């Protein structure tokens, strides 16, 4: 598990470099990615589905990204994209394509369904956390 979290940390830094994140934010981006992967692994180890684990990990990472963006006066996408990199269901896409090439269409459909469910809950969690501050604001009086 520790090796997996360390791999998430290093790969997140690698993706952050590819996305031209400033050097002063690289370690924080790596930590955000490692945190998201840790939450995912802990929830999966407790018997939760990968869809639910991805949802909760994305909720935490999006909230953390908002807080870090405010504190460091940086766009939220710097930390948010880095945080969800370990959660992106790339293996599911690979397995889906492999099953399609093997002409195993029912297995390909299963992998496609799971992959799109995970992608959907990642997007949904980001939207939920993004909308919460708008709901808490008091309306302006004209």
PENORUR-V539623 format. One line per field, one symbol per residue. ss: DSSP state (H for helix, E for strand, L for the rest). phi: phi as a letter, one per 20 degrees, with the letter a starting at -180 (. if undefined). burial: I if it has 9 or more other C-alpha atoms within 8 Angstrom, else O. A space follows every 10 residues. Layout:
ss=???
phi=???
burial=???
This chain:
ss=LHHHHHHHHH HHHHHHHHLL LLHHHHHHHH HHHHHHHHHH HHHHHLLLLH HHHHHHHHHH HHHHHHHHHH HHLLLHHHHH HHHHHLLLLH HHHHHHHHHH HLLLHHHHHH HHHHHHHHHH HHHHHHHHHH HHHHHHLLLL LL
phi=.fffffffff ffffffffem ffgfdfffff fffffffffg fffffenfff ffffffffgf ffffffffff felcgffgef fffegfefef ffffffffff femdffffff ffffffffff fffffffgff egfffefeff ee
burial=OOOOIIOIII IIIOIIIOOO IOOOOIOOII IIIIIIIIII IOIIOOOIOI IOIIIIIIII IIIIIIOIIO OOOIOIOIII OIIIIIIOIO OIIOIIIIII OOOIOOIIII IIOIIOIIIO IIOIIIOIIO OOOOOOOOOO OO
